[in-house]
Amino acid sequence: MSERQTGLLIIVVGLAAALLAVLANPLGIGHSGFGWHQVVLLVAGIVLAVVGAVVVLRAPSPDPGPGPDPTPGPDPTPGPDQ
C-alpha cells in the first residue's frame, strides 16, 4: 500500500469516526445530549482526517512514466522568408 493510499485510508477512518460521533444519538447508540465520549471521538476523528490529509499531501507523486520528449524539434510551419 502506498503512502497516498494509507493517507486516504486514514482520512476515511477519521471522517467515519467523526460522523459516528455526530450521529450517535440519532442512531440510538448515545445518551441524550452530546456526551464527553462523543467529544473525544469527534476530536479524534478530526485529528485523524487532518493527519491523513498531511500524509496524502506529503506523499511523493506517482511516476507518470515516459512522456513526450521535452526537447523541442524543428518548427514545421514555414516562415515568411520560405
GIQUIUR-V918539 format. One record per residue. N is the residue number from 1. SS is DSSP state (@ for helix, = for strand, . for the rest). BURIAL is b if it has 24 or more other C-alpha atoms within 12 Angstrom, else e. Layout:
((N SS BURIAL) (N SS BURIAL))
This chain:
((1 . e) (2 . e) (3 @ e) (4 @ e) (5 @ e) (6 @ e) (7 @ b) (8 @ b) (9 @ e) (10 @ b) (11 @ b) (12 @ e) (13 @ b) (14 @ b) (15 @ b) (16 @ e) (17 @ b) (18 @ b) (19 @ b) (20 @ b) (21 @ b) (22 @ b) (23 @ e) (24 @ b) (25 @ e) (26 @ e) (27 @ e) (28 . e) (29 . e) (30 . e) (31 . e) (32 . e) (33 . e) (34 . e) (35 . e) (36 @ e) (37 @ e) (38 @ b) (39 @ e) (40 @ e) (41 @ b) (42 @ b) (43 @ e) (44 @ b) (45 @ b) (46 @ b) (47 @ e) (48 @ b) (49 @ b) (50 @ b) (51 @ b) (52 @ b) (53 @ b) (54 @ e) (55 @ e) (56 @ e) (57 @ e) (58 @ e) (59 . e) (60 . e) (61 . e) (62 . e) (63 . e) (64 . e) (65 . e) (66 . e) (67 . e) (68 . e) (69 . e) (70 . e) (71 . e) (72 . e) (73 . e) (74 . e) (75 . e) (76 . e) (77 . e) (78 . e) (79 . e) (80 . e) (81 . e) (82 . e))
